[in-house]
């Protein structure tokens, strides 16, 4: 997807998703929608991936980032991250980064559970 032409990227990703609703196609469409600030479309795509795999790190972190930073719903972001936060021994840095943003938005920067 081209960053300088997000609308074209969204159209391309939508065609790919409709042709074959595979996880990568749905994720690409959701990312393109987020780049176009179509938060509801993006979130629906990320959540559809998470419905089949709640520990899908790229979908979870993208959805949580959108919720915490773009739509100002940090508590919802932490709910999305909950399956990943439950296993601190296998937690990617992206998860900690987004969780930190969410806790900061909740005025709880010292908290990470």
N, C-alpha and C positions, 0 to 999 in steps of 0.2 A: 504494500500500500504506500502510496506517495504522500509524504507529509505536506507537500506544497499544494496538493489538490485533494483534500479530504472527501469532498462530495463524490468525486469519481471513484475513489477507493471504496466508499460506502456502497455505491451502485455495483461495483465489481464484486465485492464481498457478498452482497445480497444475492446476486445471480448464482454465485458459487454455492451459497448456503441452500438456496432453493433447489438447485440441481442435485445436490447430495448433502443432506443435512448431517454431515459427519461432525465430530467434535471440533476438528481444526477449522472447518468452514464456519461453524456457529461462532467459534471464538474469534475468528477473523472479522466476521460481520459485527460482533459486539464491540470489538476494538475500533472498527471504522465508525460505528455509531457514536462511541465515546469521543472520538476525534472530532465529530461533527456536533458535539454537545447534545446529542439525542439520548439523554440519560435513561429514560424509560426503556428504549429499545436496547441500549447497551446492557442495562441491568437484567433485562429479560433473557438476553443471550447468555450472560455469565451465569445466571441462576439455572438456566436449562442445562448447562454443562455440570454445574454443581449438584443438580438433582440426581445425576447418575454417578457422580464421583465427588463427594463432599470434600475430599482432600486434594482436589486438583489445584495445585499451587498457583499457576498463572491466572486461572479464572477467579479463584478466591481473592488473591491480592488485587486484581484489577477491580473486582466488584467492591471490595472493602475500601480501596483507594477512592473510587467514585463516590461511595456512600459517605466516607469520612471527610473528604476534601471538596468534592464538587456539589454534593447535595446537602451537606451539613447534617448527616445522620450518623454520628460516630458510634452510637450504641448499636445500631444495625450493622455497622462495619465489624464490630467485635463479635457479633453473632455469626457472621459469615466466617470469621477467622477461628471460631471456637474449636472446630475439629482439628485444625492445625496447631492451635495453641495447647491442645491437650497432650501433644507429644513433644515436649521441649528438647528431647534428644535428637529429633529429626526436623528441627525448625529452620527453614531457609531464612536468610537475612532479610529478604523482602517482606516476610510475614512480620518480623520484629519491627521493621521500619513502618509499615502501615499501622500496626497495632500502636506503636508510639504516637503516630499522628492522631489516631482515634482517641487515645487516652489524653493527649494534650488538649484536644477539642473538648473533652469532657472535664477539663481542669483537674485531671488526675495524672500528671506526668510521672509520678513516682510509682504508679501501679502497673504491673504487668502480671496477670494471672492466667 
